[in-house]
Every structure is written in structure tokens, then in C-alpha cells.
Amino acid sequence: ALLEALKDENADVRSYAAKALGQIGDKSVVPALLEALKDENADVRSYAAKALGQIGDKSVVPALLEALKDENADVRSYAAIALGSMALNGISDASAVPALIQALKDEDKDVRSNATWALGDIGDASAVPALLEALKDEDKDVRKAAAEALGDIGDASAVPALIQALKDEDK
């Protein structure tokens, strides 16, 4: 029934079907969610991206990397969240690191923040230089995420910048 709901004419129905499928976590629905990632409605694409991250099948990484380039900021943000979720569930993919580093330059602060969290979740030390730059972001949530991501990665070269971040105007 949920797979059929992904094809409903109402975008809200399609969105919540994608959300429910992600919560169920059955890998057999991955092809349908990949199709939903191409939906005309940004909410449907966002929920499909999140659901794919919850299901955690490594084969979806290329589609999520493509979603990081979506025209809609929410879709880009949910794609970053999905890549981080997969890493937290033991499905880390270092191939996502360059695209997430690129997402740190996104115009949308939520995309930057979620990309920063995802880089911390993946834990690849090659992201440290970009995360050090993110410590200087204009948005406090991005700076906070960068500090936590650097801590998660645990690269000692970040210590001086983290000490400097203790002087940030935001607590």
C-alpha cells in the first residue's frame, strides 16, 4: 500500500509514504524510493532522501550525491543528513566526502550545517581542512557542527582552531 501511495497524485501522500517506508527500513523498497528522489515535488524528494539514509543501502550513495546538487535546499539538506545517517549505521562511504565538502559552500545554512554533521559522522580526516574553514562560517550552527565534527574525527591538528573557537561570540 505504501509503494502505491508513492505514486499518488497528492504530494503530501507521496511524502508521507516515503517517510513511512524509511521508518520501516525494508531494503526491497529502495528502487521505489530512488524513483521518488526524482519526483517533481521537493518535499517528496526530501523525504525520499531521508528514507534512503534510514534504510542504509550503500548502493544509494550515488543518488544521494546527486541529490546534494538538487535545486531545492531542503532536498540538499536531507541528502546530507541521509549520508550522515548511513555512516552512523556503519555504512560509511568516503566517496561522499568531496561532495559534502563542496556542500559546505552552499548558500543555505542548513545544507552547510547538515553537510558538516555528515562529515563528522563519516569521520574521514581528509575533511579536516574544510571543517576548519567551517569553524569560521557566518552561521553559529555551522560553526557548532564544525567543532563537533572535528571532535568526532579526532585529528590533533584541529586543536589550535578548536581552542580559538572557545572565544567565539556565540556560547
VMD Tcl script that draws the C-alpha trace (Angstrom):
set ca {
  {0.00 0.00 0.00}
  {2.84 2.40 0.76}
  {4.51 1.69 -2.56}
  {1.24 2.56 -4.27}
  {0.99 5.70 -2.16}
  {4.36 6.80 -3.58}
  {2.52 7.18 -6.90}
  {-0.47 9.07 -5.50}
  {-1.46 12.31 -7.23}
  {-1.25 14.16 -3.89}
  {2.30 15.22 -3.00}
  {1.59 15.02 0.75}
  {0.54 11.40 0.39}
  {3.70 10.65 -1.60}
  {5.86 12.46 1.00}
  {4.43 10.61 3.97}
  {4.60 7.29 2.14}
  {8.33 7.87 1.60}
  {8.72 8.82 5.26}
  {6.92 5.67 6.42}
  {8.94 3.44 4.13}
  {12.14 4.85 5.60}
  {10.93 4.16 9.12}
  {10.09 0.57 8.20}
  {13.57 0.15 6.74}
  {12.96 -2.67 4.24}
  {15.67 -2.65 1.54}
  {13.25 -4.02 -1.05}
  {11.71 -0.54 -1.39}
  {14.99 1.13 -2.39}
  {14.15 1.17 -6.14}
  {10.82 2.90 -5.46}
  {12.49 5.47 -3.20}
  {15.16 6.11 -5.81}
  {12.34 6.86 -8.22}
  {10.72 9.15 -5.63}
  {14.03 11.00 -5.41}
  {13.20 12.26 -8.92}
  {9.68 13.42 -8.00}
  {8.54 16.86 -9.19}
  {7.74 17.84 -5.59}
  {10.65 18.89 -3.36}
  {9.02 17.53 -0.18}
  {8.71 14.10 -1.77}
  {12.36 14.23 -2.85}
  {13.39 15.33 0.66}
  {11.54 12.52 2.40}
  {12.82 10.01 -0.15}
  {16.41 11.10 0.54}
  {15.90 10.80 4.28}
  {14.26 7.39 3.88}
  {17.15 6.12 1.78}
  {19.54 7.16 4.53}
  {17.45 5.36 7.13}
  {17.38 2.17 5.10}
  {21.13 2.37 4.66}
  {21.92 0.56 1.45}
  {25.35 1.55 0.09}
  {24.04 1.35 -3.46}
  {22.07 4.58 -2.93}
  {25.13 6.75 -2.28}
  {25.42 7.93 -5.92}
  {21.77 9.01 -5.94}
  {22.21 10.87 -2.65}
  {25.32 12.57 -4.01}
  {23.24 13.71 -6.96}
  {20.55 14.94 -4.55}
  {23.20 17.13 -2.90}
  {23.01 19.17 -6.13}
  {19.21 19.48 -6.17}
  {17.74 22.90 -6.88}
  {15.86 22.78 -3.57}
  {17.80 23.44 -0.36}
  {15.65 21.06 1.70}
  {16.45 18.20 -0.65}
  {20.17 19.02 -0.48}
  {19.94 19.20 3.30}
  {18.13 15.87 3.63}
  {20.65 14.24 1.27}
  {23.45 15.35 3.60}
  {21.50 14.04 6.61}
  {21.00 10.72 4.83}
  {24.71 10.33 4.10}
  {25.49 11.03 7.75}
  {22.82 8.60 8.93}
  {24.28 5.87 6.81}
  {27.72 6.48 8.32}
  {26.28 6.31 11.83}
  {24.76 2.95 10.90}
  {28.14 1.57 9.83}
  {27.75 2.25 6.13}
  {30.41 4.88 5.74}
  {31.36 5.85 2.23}
  {34.41 8.05 1.79}
  {33.27 8.76 -1.77}
  {30.72 11.13 -0.23}
  {33.39 13.30 1.41}
  {34.27 15.51 -1.61}
  {30.60 16.25 -2.34}
  {29.91 17.03 1.31}
  {32.95 19.32 1.41}
  {31.52 21.09 -1.62}
  {28.19 21.37 0.22}
  {29.98 23.35 2.94}
  {29.95 26.22 0.44}
  {26.20 26.02 -0.16}
  {24.25 29.27 0.08}
  {21.82 27.65 2.53}
  {22.99 27.47 6.14}
  {21.02 24.27 6.84}
  {22.73 22.50 3.96}
  {26.12 23.66 5.25}
  {25.27 22.60 8.80}
  {23.98 19.15 7.81}
  {26.94 18.56 5.49}
  {29.20 19.42 8.41}
  {27.43 16.93 10.68}
  {27.64 14.27 7.96}
  {31.38 14.79 7.56}
  {31.80 14.26 11.29}
  {29.67 11.13 11.13}
  {31.77 9.74 8.27}
  {34.93 10.59 10.20}
  {37.32 10.91 7.27}
  {40.36 13.03 8.19}
  {40.57 14.42 4.66}
  {37.64 16.67 5.62}
  {39.59 18.39 8.41}
  {40.84 21.38 6.34}
  {37.31 22.13 5.09}
  {35.89 21.73 8.59}
  {38.50 24.15 9.93}
  {37.17 26.67 7.41}
  {33.62 25.88 8.51}
  {34.64 26.93 12.05}
  {34.67 30.47 10.60}
  {31.23 30.24 8.96}
  {28.90 33.21 9.43}
  {26.24 30.90 10.91}
  {26.68 29.77 14.51}
  {25.02 26.39 13.87}
  {27.54 25.62 11.14}
  {30.40 26.64 13.44}
  {28.99 24.43 16.20}
  {28.60 21.48 13.84}
  {32.16 22.00 12.58}
  {33.54 21.93 16.12}
  {31.68 18.72 16.89}
  {32.67 17.15 13.58}
  {36.33 17.94 14.23}
  {35.99 16.35 17.66}
  {34.37 13.28 16.12}
  {37.20 12.93 13.62}
  {39.78 13.38 16.36}
  {42.60 14.87 14.30}
  {45.04 16.60 16.65}
  {45.82 19.24 14.01}
  {42.40 20.76 14.75}
  {43.20 21.51 18.40}
  {44.54 25.07 17.91}
  {41.49 26.06 15.86}
  {39.17 24.49 18.42}
  {40.91 26.40 21.20}
  {40.38 29.58 19.17}
  {36.70 28.62 18.74}
  {36.35 28.78 22.51}
  {36.45 32.55 22.03}
  {33.52 32.55 19.58}
  {30.93 35.24 20.28}
  {28.25 32.57 20.50}
  {28.34 30.38 23.58}
}
mol new
graphics top color blue
foreach p $ca { graphics top sphere $p radius 0.5 }
foreach p [lrange $ca 0 end-1] q [lrange $ca 1 end] { graphics top cylinder $p $q radius 0.2 }
display resetview
